[in-house]
Amino acid sequence: MKMRWFIAALVLLTVVNGALFLFREPQPPAAPAGAQDGPVVGDFGLYDQRGYFHQLYRYKDARAVVLFSYGAGCPIARKSMAPFRQLVKDFGSKGVTFFLLAGGEQDTVKALRADVKKLAIPAPALRDPDQLVIEALDVVRTAEAIVIDPRTWRIRYRGPIDDRLNYEVEKTVKHRYLRDALESVLAGKAVQRPQVGGPGCLVSRRKQAPVADYARVADILSRRCSRCHRQGGVAPWAMDRYETLRGWSAMMQEVVMNGRMPPWSADPEVGEFSNFFGLSSDEKRDLVHWLRAGAPRGSGPDPLLSLSFPSDTDWPLGPPDLVVDLPLQEIPASGEIDYRYVTVDVPIDRDVWVRAATVRPSNVEVMHHAFAFAIFPESLRGDQPQWHRGIQSFFSIYAPGTNVDAYPDNSGQFLPAGSKMEFQLHYQSVGHPSEDRPQMALYFHDAPPAREYHVFSASNVDFVIPPHARNYRTGAEYRFKQDAVLYSMMAHMHYRGRRMHFKLHYPDKSSEFLLSVPNYNFNWQTIYHLAEPRKVPAGSRMVVHGAFDNSAGNPLNPDPDKEVSFGLQSWEEMFIGYMMFTTARE
């Protein structure tokens, strides 16, 4: 399956919260009276040893954030865990958030999981395999604590926990540096000793190659970003020349470092997918180092000037067999817009098997998503799939992040003569009155296919998320009634959605972890295509677990004071794990 060309290109800029580069961020709020001004720590996003995603600026409601540099197997770091555990116990209840930060080659998921379990470490171990966070914070040794004040995002203390440890020596504690620093931060006072040197294992930093030249960067951006960052694309600006790029360079660094862009939200440690459109480790390092260096132009022609794109009037899968036109939609300049339901006739005079279907807006700026549901004629209504307004299934979907692909080989969806198509349209205002005229393209098989294509879901509508709940968990499951071949999965929640993962349980009691989406973003509805489709015996169960973040730290949360339950509107919530698979036709 081929990923849609304009979705494969990544939108690097959306509404964001901060930056990971020191000294390049807009001025933060003034420090509390008496507090010294340390350097600003910009936003960053990293996975922990469990596969959960953490974004620093989502902890803005913490009273302090502690990053403790760690290395699996480092004796001093390990011996520091006893006082570290006590500090978590004493200050965690007072609103202080603690993390380990590990980025050495030895700090694998397996090694960190083992240490967290063996040492009973009561804090997530953040993995920084690209070492871009470690570089930004200039972490040289393990066993160094960095205290960040979320009121200003400035460093208030960095140094050891105390003076007990030295190389191959343990002494009586005379100075409890980290405890004293935390007490001062919580009291709004200046930290008396804001920086203290201490022992620790040297962190083996990756050798930094020379800053990539502009040609290399332009190649990365043209493959990953520019087909959305073009005139008429879904991105907010066109990546069409160096001068434009340089003007947006600070924002580019920000969204790459905090994990908002590229919008590939799957944990790289789980599963392999044919439509991967994130940045490789080398691409990310080359791009960020170039941006940190000030986006140097170098010499030679500008590769971005020579980029060309298919016409906006072209369909990604080629000329359709049928185009279904929807009526003009008028979008107000501001305000929340309820879902719209539009039903139109499908002008076919014979039964057909559809091999591909895609919905597209004429105005990508205003459409958030669209579902299409086939409505069979009355005589065949009993054979119609049960869509349940998209909760259980859908015929076709449009959303930023979805892919336009033909169905798997020799498979299709049945569409009888006399059918109608109901569309669920979700629009967003953009500050001025707008219009959209959506269309749907249908592609037909010449003869009935051997297999039927399905979209089904594991969904849950019975939940109530309390106000301010940061990690409200829920789950659902789907049981396969007949042998199937599973091709794709898609997580769907709304603004409070935080993470979702899919685990397939086979009848022989074995299981397989297929997809984890720990950094879910409602603005991007990615369908993840398995690199190797799975044969699923009848009786297998797809178990889907996930969590919502209804806290003030969630930048998308409409109202953290509100109790939230299931509903179709964006300010309500959904928990749906879609699966795309085929079965033999009966």
Stockholm file with secondary structure:
# STOCKHOLM 1.0

chainA/1-586         MKMRWFIAALVLLTVVNGALFLFREPQPPAAPAGAQDGPVVGDFGLYDQRGYFHQLYRYKDARAVVLFSYGAGCPIARKSMAPFRQLVKDFGSKGVTFFLLAGGEQDTVKALRADVKKLAIPAPALRDPDQLVIEALDVVRTAEAIVIDPRTWRIRYRGPIDDRLNYEVEKTVKHRYLRDALESVLAGKAVQRPQVGGPGCLVSRRKQAPVADYARVADILSRRCSRCHRQGGVAPWAMDRYETLRGWSAMMQEVVMNGRMPPWSADPEVGEFSNFFGLSSDEKRDLVHWLRAGAPRGSGPDPLLSLSFPSDTDWPLGPPDLVVDLPLQEIPASGEIDYRYVTVDVPIDRDVWVRAATVRPSNVEVMHHAFAFAIFPESLRGDQPQWHRGIQSFFSIYAPGTNVDAYPDNSGQFLPAGSKMEFQLHYQSVGHPSEDRPQMALYFHDAPPAREYHVFSASNVDFVIPPHARNYRTGAEYRFKQDAVLYSMMAHMHYRGRRMHFKLHYPDKSSEFLLSVPNYNFNWQTIYHLAEPRKVPAGSRMVVHGAFDNSAGNPLNPDPDKEVSFGLQSWEEMFIGYMMFTTARE
#=GR chainA/1-586 SS CCCCHHHHSCCCCSSCCCCSSTTCSCCCCCCCTTCCCCCBCCCCEEEETTSCEEEGGGGTTSSEEEEEECCTTCHHHHHTHHHHHHHHHHHHTTTEEEEEEECSTTCCHHHHHHHHHHTTCCSCEEECTTCHHHHHHTCCBSSCEEEEETTTTEEEEEECSCSSEETTEECCCCCCHHHHHHHHHHHTCCCSSCBCCCCCCBCCCCCCCCCCCHHHHHHHHHHHTTTTSSTTSSSSSCCCSHHHHHHTHHHHHHHHHTTCSSCCCSCTTSCCBTTCCSCCHHHHHHHHHHHHTTCCCCSSCCGGGGCCCCCTTSCTTSSCSEEEECCCEEECSSSCCCCEEEEEECCCSSCEEEEEEEEECSCTTTEEEEEEEEECCGGGGGGSCCCGGGTSCCSEEECTTCCCCCCSTTEEEEECTTCEEEEEEEECCCSSCEEECCEEEEEECSSCCSEEEEEEEEECCCCEECTTCSSEEEEEEEECSSCEEEEEEEEECCTTEEEEEEEEECTTSCEEEEEEETTCCTTCCCCEEEEEEEEECTTCEEEEEEEECCSTTCTTCSCTTSCEEBCSSTTSBCCEEEEEEEEECC
#=GC SS_cons         CCCCHHHHSCCCCSSCCCCSSTTCSCCCCCCCTTCCCCCBCCCCEEEETTSCEEEGGGGTTSSEEEEEECCTTCHHHHHTHHHHHHHHHHHHTTTEEEEEEECSTTCCHHHHHHHHHHTTCCSCEEECTTCHHHHHHTCCBSSCEEEEETTTTEEEEEECSCSSEETTEECCCCCCHHHHHHHHHHHTCCCSSCBCCCCCCBCCCCCCCCCCCHHHHHHHHHHHTTTTSSTTSSSSSCCCSHHHHHHTHHHHHHHHHTTCSSCCCSCTTSCCBTTCCSCCHHHHHHHHHHHHTTCCCCSSCCGGGGCCCCCTTSCTTSSCSEEEECCCEEECSSSCCCCEEEEEECCCSSCEEEEEEEEECSCTTTEEEEEEEEECCGGGGGGSCCCGGGTSCCSEEECTTCCCCCCSTTEEEEECTTCEEEEEEEECCCSSCEEECCEEEEEECSSCCSEEEEEEEEECCCCEECTTCSSEEEEEEEECSSCEEEEEEEEECCTTEEEEEEEEECTTSCEEEEEEETTCCTTCCCCEEEEEEEEECTTCEEEEEEEECCSTTCTTCSCTTSCEEBCSSTTSBCCEEEEEEEEECC
//
